Amino acid sequence: MKLKGLLLRYYPPGIMLEYEKSGELRTKSIDLLNLSSSSDVNALVEEIQKAEPLITASRSDQVKLLIQRLQDKLRQHSNHKFYLFKVLRAHILPLTNVALNKSGSCFITGSYDRTCKVWDTASGEELHTLEGHRNVVYAIAFNNPYGKVYTLIGHCAEISSALFNWDCSLILTGSMDKTCMLWDATNGKCVATLTGHDDEILDSCFDYTGKLIATASADGTARVFSAATRKCITKLEGHEGEISKISFNPQGNHILTGSADKTARIWDAQTGQCLQVLEGHTDEIFSCAFNYKGNIIITGSKDNTCRIWR
């Protein structure tokens, strides 16, 4: 095997290795999920060299620099206040969903008008209109392929959300039966059922490390669970309508929710405290998301507009 290059991965923190084996270019990751701003870099590099044969002594300085850059990112405080940046008259009918690409340079919207549109985040310019659907577009995403998908049988009502954790070892599903289920992605078996909501679960997600799970419900609350213990850590209360969308920021310390009460809210993921209320939409918010850095938010509403907050 021959190492071709090292790539930095900010969230979840780690280093990607590009290497050649039998003439084929491959990748593997060194996960640094427990890295902190006070971690001993020299000791960490020694541990990596012992565990990973591709990291030779000649690469130690480069690895040290990458780890220091990760630590610099961890030292950045997350008390950023958002303001309205742009309002886009996106579709002729209400929006159902919005999603940013990995860099945050553009995003996509889906609508009841049966189309999707791709937008430039900085300018608000429409880049493409995707046509061809014969009915409402409910779900959208940028390409980010992972592993295999199994047929998961266990919920007793329709499933509202389904997604992998970051390393594709687990699948999380949310359902109208008021529960979420965790599934082993290697065999399709249910490993846990998360309960507690009094009404349908409309959305669910992992944080970027896969350690936390957030659920959003028609009961107007959201909950945060530990992926390891499957226990509820905190309950997010404050919205005056059902919560249709929920997501973590890349750092995993804040949660964003969008609600039928026409507002989006930012929460502390550990304490459940509401940190900020984003107001301005004149109808239900169906979708909301952070960009890859966590310093831009987009919200999509039944009022036919998409708003950018930064």
SELO-341350 format. One record per residue (C-alpha): residue number from 1; residue in one letter; x, y, z. Coordinates in nm, 2 decimals. Each point is the difference from the previous one (the first is absolute). Layout:
BEGIN
NUM, A, X, Y, Z
...
This chain:
BEGIN
1, M, 0.00, 0.00, 0.00
2, K, 0.12, 0.35, -0.08
3, L, -0.14, 0.32, 0.16
4, K, -0.09, 0.26, -0.26
5, G, -0.15, 0.27, 0.22
6, L, -0.15, 0.12, 0.33
7, L, -0.33, 0.19, 0.01
8, L, -0.15, 0.19, 0.30
9, R, -0.35, -0.09, 0.11
10, Y, -0.14, 0.26, 0.24
11, Y, -0.33, -0.16, 0.10
12, P, 0.02, -0.26, 0.15
13, P, 0.37, 0.08, 0.06
14, G, 0.24, -0.23, -0.17
15, I, 0.25, -0.04, -0.28
16, M, -0.07, -0.18, -0.33
17, L, 0.28, -0.20, -0.16
18, E, 0.02, -0.05, -0.38
19, Y, 0.21, -0.30, -0.09
20, E, 0.08, -0.23, -0.28
21, K, -0.04, -0.38, 0.02
22, S, 0.04, -0.24, -0.29
23, G, -0.02, 0.30, -0.24
24, E, -0.33, 0.11, 0.15
25, L, -0.05, 0.34, 0.18
26, R, -0.18, -0.05, 0.33
27, T, -0.09, 0.20, 0.31
28, K, -0.01, -0.07, 0.38
29, S, -0.06, 0.22, 0.30
30, I, 0.18, 0.07, 0.33
31, D, -0.28, 0.10, 0.23
32, L, 0.08, 0.25, 0.27
33, L, -0.34, 0.02, 0.17
34, N, 0.15, 0.06, 0.35
35, L, 0.23, 0.28, -0.11
36, S, -0.01, 0.31, 0.21
37, S, 0.17, 0.34, -0.01
38, S, 0.23, -0.12, 0.28
39, S, 0.10, -0.34, -0.14
40, D, 0.37, -0.07, -0.01
41, V, 0.08, 0.01, -0.38
42, N, 0.34, -0.17, 0.02
43, A, -0.14, -0.29, 0.20
44, L, -0.30, -0.03, -0.23
45, V, 0.23, -0.01, -0.31
46, E, 0.20, -0.28, 0.16
47, E, -0.32, -0.20, 0.07
48, I, -0.10, 0.04, -0.37
49, Q, 0.34, -0.11, -0.13
50, K, -0.02, -0.32, 0.22
51, A, -0.35, -0.08, -0.12
52, E, 0.02, 0.10, -0.37
53, P, 0.29, -0.13, -0.21
54, L, -0.06, 0.25, -0.28
55, I, 0.10, 0.29, 0.24
56, T, 0.38, -0.02, 0.00
57, A, 0.24, 0.23, 0.18
58, S, 0.04, 0.21, -0.31
59, R, -0.37, 0.09, 0.02
60, S, -0.01, 0.08, 0.38
61, D, 0.04, 0.38, -0.05
62, Q, -0.28, 0.01, -0.25
63, V, -0.23, -0.20, 0.23
64, K, 0.09, 0.23, 0.29
65, L, -0.09, 0.30, -0.21
66, L, -0.34, -0.15, -0.09
67, I, -0.08, -0.08, 0.36
68, Q, 0.09, 0.35, 0.11
69, R, -0.23, 0.14, -0.27
70, L, -0.28, -0.22, 0.14
71, Q, 0.07, 0.13, 0.35
72, D, -0.01, 0.36, -0.12
73, K, -0.35, -0.07, -0.14
74, L, -0.11, -0.15, 0.33
75, R, 0.11, 0.32, 0.18
76, Q, -0.24, 0.21, -0.20
77, H, -0.30, 0.10, 0.22
78, S, -0.35, -0.06, -0.13
79, N, -0.18, 0.31, 0.13
80, H, -0.07, 0.13, -0.35
81, K, -0.32, 0.20, -0.04
82, F, -0.19, -0.04, -0.33
83, Y, -0.15, 0.27, -0.21
84, L, -0.22, -0.01, -0.31
85, F, 0.22, 0.01, -0.31
86, K, -0.23, -0.06, -0.29
87, V, -0.36, -0.08, -0.08
88, L, -0.05, -0.21, -0.32
89, R, -0.33, -0.02, -0.18
90, A, 0.08, -0.36, -0.07
91, H, -0.31, -0.18, -0.14
92, I, -0.36, 0.08, -0.11
93, L, -0.13, -0.25, 0.26
94, P, 0.12, -0.07, 0.36
95, L, 0.34, -0.15, 0.07
96, T, 0.03, -0.35, 0.15
97, N, 0.37, -0.02, 0.06
98, V, 0.34, 0.17, -0.02
99, A, 0.35, -0.15, 0.01
100, L, 0.35, 0.15, -0.02
101, N, 0.29, -0.16, -0.18
102, K, 0.30, -0.10, 0.20
103, S, 0.19, 0.33, -0.04
104, G, -0.32, 0.22, 0.03
105, S, 0.07, 0.17, -0.33
106, C, -0.34, -0.11, -0.14
107, F, -0.32, -0.15, 0.12
108, I, -0.30, -0.18, -0.14
109, T, -0.37, 0.06, 0.06
110, G, -0.30, -0.24, -0.06
111, S, -0.36, 0.11, -0.04
112, Y, -0.36, -0.08, -0.05
113, D, 0.04, 0.14, -0.35
114, R, 0.17, -0.34, -0.09
115, T, 0.34, 0.16, -0.07
116, C, 0.34, 0.03, 0.18
117, K, 0.22, 0.30, -0.04
118, V, 0.37, 0.05, 0.07
119, W, 0.12, 0.34, 0.13
120, D, 0.32, 0.18, 0.06
121, T, 0.01, 0.08, 0.38
122, A, 0.21, 0.32, -0.02
123, S, -0.19, 0.17, -0.29
124, G, -0.34, -0.16, 0.03
125, E, 0.01, -0.07, -0.37
126, E, -0.20, -0.30, -0.14
127, L, 0.25, -0.24, -0.17
128, H, -0.22, -0.28, -0.12
129, T, -0.37, -0.12, 0.00
130, L, -0.04, -0.37, 0.02
131, E, -0.33, -0.12, -0.16
132, G, -0.17, -0.33, -0.07
133, H, -0.18, -0.10, 0.32
134, R, -0.37, -0.06, -0.03
135, N, -0.09, 0.09, 0.35
136, V, 0.13, 0.19, 0.31
137, V, 0.38, -0.02, 0.07
138, Y, 0.02, -0.09, 0.37
139, A, 0.37, -0.10, 0.05
140, I, 0.32, 0.13, -0.15
141, A, 0.38, -0.04, 0.06
142, F, 0.33, 0.05, -0.17
143, N, 0.19, -0.31, -0.10
144, N, 0.19, -0.16, 0.28
145, P, -0.01, -0.38, -0.06
146, Y, 0.05, -0.25, 0.28
147, G, -0.03, -0.38, 0.03
148, K, -0.30, -0.23, -0.04
149, V, -0.36, 0.05, 0.11
150, Y, -0.20, -0.29, 0.14
151, T, -0.38, -0.04, 0.03
152, L, -0.07, 0.10, 0.36
153, I, -0.32, -0.14, 0.14
154, G, -0.12, 0.10, 0.35
155, H, -0.20, 0.32, 0.00
156, C, -0.38, -0.02, 0.01
157, A, -0.06, 0.33, -0.19
158, E, 0.16, 0.19, -0.29
159, I, 0.36, 0.10, 0.03
160, S, 0.07, 0.38, -0.01
161, S, 0.38, -0.01, 0.00
162, A, 0.29, -0.24, -0.06
163, L, 0.38, 0.06, 0.01
164, F, 0.34, -0.15, 0.07
165, N, 0.23, 0.11, 0.28
166, W, 0.34, 0.14, -0.12
167, D, 0.18, -0.33, -0.04
168, C, -0.31, -0.18, -0.14
169, S, 0.00, -0.26, 0.29
170, L, -0.35, 0.10, 0.12
171, I, -0.33, 0.11, -0.17
172, L, -0.25, 0.23, 0.18
173, T, -0.36, 0.00, -0.10
174, G, -0.28, 0.23, 0.13
175, S, -0.37, -0.10, -0.03
176, M, -0.36, 0.11, 0.03
177, D, -0.03, -0.27, 0.27
178, K, 0.17, 0.25, 0.24
179, T, 0.33, -0.19, 0.02
180, C, 0.35, 0.00, -0.15
181, M, 0.19, -0.32, -0.06
182, L, 0.37, -0.07, -0.03
183, W, 0.11, -0.27, -0.24
184, D, 0.32, -0.19, -0.05
185, A, 0.10, 0.10, -0.36
186, T, 0.19, -0.32, -0.06
187, N, -0.30, -0.24, 0.06
188, G, -0.31, 0.22, 0.01
189, K, -0.09, -0.10, 0.35
190, C, -0.16, 0.24, 0.25
191, V, 0.23, 0.07, 0.29
192, A, -0.20, 0.26, 0.20
193, T, -0.34, 0.18, 0.00
194, L, -0.01, 0.36, 0.12
195, T, -0.32, 0.10, 0.17
196, G, -0.15, 0.30, 0.19
197, H, -0.18, 0.22, -0.26
198, D, -0.37, 0.04, 0.03
199, D, -0.06, 0.04, -0.37
200, E, 0.14, -0.09, -0.34
201, I, 0.38, 0.04, -0.06
202, L, 0.05, 0.23, -0.30
203, D, 0.38, 0.01, -0.02
204, S, 0.31, -0.15, 0.17
205, C, 0.37, 0.03, -0.04
206, F, 0.35, -0.10, 0.13
207, D, 0.26, 0.26, 0.10
208, Y, 0.32, -0.02, -0.21
209, T, 0.18, -0.23, 0.24
210, G, -0.30, -0.24, 0.02
211, K, 0.00, 0.04, 0.38
212, L, -0.33, 0.19, 0.03
213, I, -0.34, -0.04, -0.16
214, A, -0.27, 0.27, -0.03
215, T, -0.36, -0.06, -0.06
216, A, -0.28, 0.25, -0.10
217, S, -0.36, -0.06, 0.05
218, A, -0.36, 0.12, -0.07
219, D, -0.03, 0.03, 0.38
220, G, 0.19, 0.33, -0.03
221, T, 0.31, -0.13, 0.17
222, A, 0.34, -0.14, -0.09
223, R, 0.22, -0.25, 0.19
224, V, 0.37, -0.08, 0.01
225, F, 0.11, -0.36, 0.06
226, S, 0.34, -0.16, 0.06
227, A, 0.07, -0.24, -0.28
228, A, 0.20, -0.21, 0.24
229, T, -0.24, -0.04, 0.29
230, R, -0.32, 0.07, -0.21
231, K, -0.12, 0.22, 0.29
232, C, -0.15, 0.35, -0.03
233, I, 0.25, 0.27, 0.10
234, T, -0.22, 0.31, -0.03
235, K, -0.34, 0.12, -0.13
236, L, -0.04, 0.32, -0.21
237, E, -0.31, 0.19, 0.08
238, G, -0.12, 0.34, -0.12
239, H, -0.15, -0.03, -0.35
240, E, -0.37, 0.06, -0.02
241, G, -0.06, -0.24, -0.29
242, E, 0.12, -0.33, -0.14
243, I, 0.38, -0.02, -0.08
244, S, 0.05, -0.11, -0.36
245, K, 0.38, 0.01, -0.02
246, I, 0.30, -0.04, 0.23
247, S, 0.38, -0.01, -0.05
248, F, 0.32, 0.04, 0.19
249, N, 0.27, 0.26, -0.09
250, P, 0.33, -0.16, -0.11
251, Q, 0.15, 0.05, 0.34
252, G, -0.28, -0.19, 0.16
253, N, -0.07, 0.24, 0.28
254, H, -0.30, 0.18, -0.15
255, I, -0.32, -0.12, -0.15
256, L, -0.22, 0.17, -0.26
257, T, -0.38, -0.06, -0.01
258, G, -0.27, 0.13, -0.24
259, S, -0.36, 0.01, 0.10
260, A, -0.36, 0.05, -0.11
261, D, 0.00, 0.31, 0.23
262, K, 0.19, 0.18, -0.28
263, T, 0.33, 0.02, 0.20
264, A, 0.33, -0.19, 0.00
265, R, 0.19, -0.03, 0.33
266, I, 0.36, -0.07, 0.10
267, W, 0.05, -0.21, 0.31
268, D, 0.29, -0.12, 0.23
269, A, 0.02, -0.37, -0.08
270, Q, 0.10, -0.10, 0.36
271, T, -0.22, 0.22, 0.21
272, G, -0.30, 0.05, -0.23
273, Q, 0.01, 0.38, 0.05
274, C, -0.13, 0.21, -0.29
275, L, 0.28, 0.23, -0.11
276, Q, -0.17, 0.19, -0.28
277, V, -0.34, 0.03, -0.18
278, L, 0.01, 0.07, -0.38
279, E, -0.31, 0.19, -0.10
280, G, -0.13, 0.15, -0.33
281, H, -0.18, -0.27, -0.19
282, T, -0.37, 0.05, -0.03
283, D, -0.10, -0.37, -0.02
284, E, 0.12, -0.34, 0.12
285, I, 0.37, -0.09, -0.03
286, F, 0.04, -0.34, -0.17
287, S, 0.38, -0.02, -0.01
288, C, 0.32, 0.15, 0.14
289, A, 0.37, -0.08, 0.00
290, F, 0.35, 0.12, 0.10
291, N, 0.27, 0.03, -0.26
292, Y, 0.32, -0.21, 0.04
293, K, 0.17, 0.26, 0.22
294, G, -0.30, 0.07, 0.22
295, N, 0.00, 0.37, -0.07
296, I, -0.29, 0.02, -0.25
297, I, -0.35, -0.12, 0.04
298, I, -0.27, -0.04, -0.27
299, T, -0.37, -0.04, 0.07
300, G, -0.28, -0.10, -0.25
301, S, -0.36, 0.09, 0.06
302, K, -0.36, -0.05, -0.11
303, D, 0.00, 0.38, -0.07
304, N, 0.19, -0.09, -0.33
305, T, 0.33, 0.16, 0.12
306, C, 0.34, -0.13, 0.11
307, R, 0.20, 0.21, 0.25
308, I, 0.37, 0.01, 0.05
309, W, 0.13, 0.09, 0.35
310, R, 0.37, 0.07, 0.08
